[in-house]
């Protein structure tokens, strides 16, 4: 984030984010949201004057996540992200996606591992994005 958590702009982001998560829960497609409280960020993640933000959720499938991401209040928040966040370095994604069979396998530690894999290797079945997606069998797919 561009500013400390106490800054009015950051407070606005958290208010919008809380509403977006409430909307996600109402879809019936969000299986679980993990609290980022007390998450230890890897040292390389923390740079600049602001602080990183982690949202970790589990969804029923990739299509429901894609549909939610690019609609409603979440889409509006994406349009406004420049007022809350600094620019993203080239080739550094602001999200990664992966498949899991068990919600209990999902953790912040696992998310950082997947993110690092994406940074080092690009999109693979281990960690990918919507533009270079894979199905649950590791086959490349085109999302619409």
matplotlib code that plots the C-alpha trace (Angstrom):
import matplotlib.pyplot as plt

x = [0.0, 1.1, 0.4, 0.4, -2.8, -3.9, -3.9, -7.4, -6.8, -5.7, -8.8, -10.9, -9.3, -10.0, -13.6, -14.1, -12.2, -14.5, -17.5, -16.1, -15.5, -19.1, -20.3, -18.0, -19.5, -23.0, -22.2, -22.0, -18.9, -16.4, -15.4, -13.0, -11.2, -8.0, -7.2, -3.9, -3.6, -0.2, 1.2, 4.9, 5.8, 9.0, 11.6, 11.8, 8.1, 8.3, 9.8, 9.0, 6.9, 3.7, 2.9, 1.9, -1.6, -2.5, -5.9, -6.1, -9.4, -10.6, -13.3, -15.4, -13.8, -11.8, -14.8, -16.5, -13.4, -12.9, -16.5, -16.4, -13.0, -14.2, -17.7, -19.5, -17.8, -14.5, -14.2, -14.9, -12.1, -9.7, -10.5, -9.6, -6.5, -4.0, -5.2, -4.3, -1.3, 2.0, 2.9, 3.7, 7.2, 7.5, 6.6, 5.5, 1.9, -0.5, -2.1, -1.5, -4.0, -3.5, -5.6, -5.9, -7.9, -8.1, -8.7, -6.4, -3.5, -4.0, -1.9, -0.1, 3.2, 1.9, 0.7, 4.2, 5.8, 3.4, 4.0, 7.8, 7.4, 5.5, 8.1, 10.9, 9.3, 6.3, 2.9, 2.9, 0.2, 1.8, 1.0, -0.6, -2.9, -6.1, -4.2, -2.1, -4.5, -4.4, -7.1, -7.0, -5.1, -2.3, -3.6, -3.4, -6.9, -8.3, -10.6, -13.5]
y = [0.0, 3.6, 4.7, 3.3, 1.6, 4.7, 6.9, 7.9, 6.4, 3.1, 3.1, 3.6, 0.5, -1.6, -0.5, -1.3, -4.6, -5.7, -5.0, -6.9, -9.9, -9.7, -9.7, -12.7, -14.7, -13.9, -15.6, -19.0, -19.7, -18.5, -21.5, -19.8, -16.6, -16.6, -13.8, -12.1, -10.9, -11.8, -13.0, -12.7, -11.4, -12.5, -9.7, -9.3, -8.6, -5.5, -2.5, 1.1, 3.3, 1.3, -2.3, -5.4, -6.6, -10.3, -11.7, -15.4, -17.1, -20.5, -20.7, -23.5, -23.3, -21.0, -19.7, -18.5, -16.7, -15.1, -14.0, -12.4, -10.8, -8.9, -7.8, -5.7, -3.9, -5.9, -4.7, -1.1, -1.6, -2.8, 0.4, 2.5, 0.6, 3.3, 5.5, 2.8, 1.0, 1.9, 0.6, -3.0, -3.9, -5.4, -9.1, -9.0, -10.2, -8.9, -12.3, -16.0, -18.9, -22.6, -25.7, -27.6, -30.7, -29.8, -26.4, -27.5, -27.4, -23.6, -21.3, -18.0, -19.9, -21.9, -18.7, -17.1, -20.3, -20.3, -16.6, -17.0, -19.9, -17.7, -14.9, -17.3, -19.6, -17.7, -19.4, -23.1, -25.5, -24.9, -21.1, -19.2, -16.2, -15.8, -15.0, -18.2, -20.6, -24.3, -26.7, -29.0, -31.6, -29.2, -28.6, -25.1, -23.6, -20.3, -18.5, -16.4]
z = [0.0, -0.6, 2.9, 6.5, 7.7, 9.7, 6.6, 5.4, 2.0, 3.6, 5.8, 2.8, 1.1, 4.2, 4.3, 0.6, 1.0, 3.9, 1.7, -1.2, 1.1, 2.3, -1.3, -2.1, 0.8, -0.5, -3.8, -2.2, -4.3, -1.7, 0.4, 2.9, 3.5, 5.6, 7.9, 7.1, 10.7, 12.3, 8.9, 8.8, 5.3, 3.7, 4.0, 0.2, 0.1, 2.3, 0.4, 0.0, 2.3, 2.3, 3.4, 1.4, 1.5, 1.5, 0.5, 0.6, -0.4, -1.6, -4.2, -5.6, -9.0, -11.2, -13.2, -10.1, -8.9, -12.4, -12.6, -9.1, -9.7, -12.8, -11.7, -9.1, -6.3, -6.7, -10.3, -9.1, -6.5, -9.2, -11.2, -8.1, -7.0, -8.1, -5.2, -2.7, -4.2, -5.8, -9.3, -9.7, -10.9, -14.3, -14.4, -10.8, -10.5, -7.9, -7.5, -8.2, -8.4, -7.8, -7.4, -4.2, -3.1, 0.5, 2.2, 5.0, 2.5, 2.0, 4.1, 3.9, 3.8, 0.9, -0.9, -0.6, -1.9, -4.9, -5.5, -5.5, -8.0, -10.3, -10.0, -10.8, -13.4, -14.8, -14.9, -14.4, -13.0, -9.6, -9.7, -12.5, -13.3, -15.4, -18.6, -18.4, -16.6, -16.1, -15.2, -12.2, -14.3, -15.2, -18.8, -20.2, -20.6, -22.0, -19.6, -20.9]

ax = plt.figure().add_subplot(projection="3d")
ax.plot(x, y, z, "-o")
ax.set_aspect("equal")
plt.show()
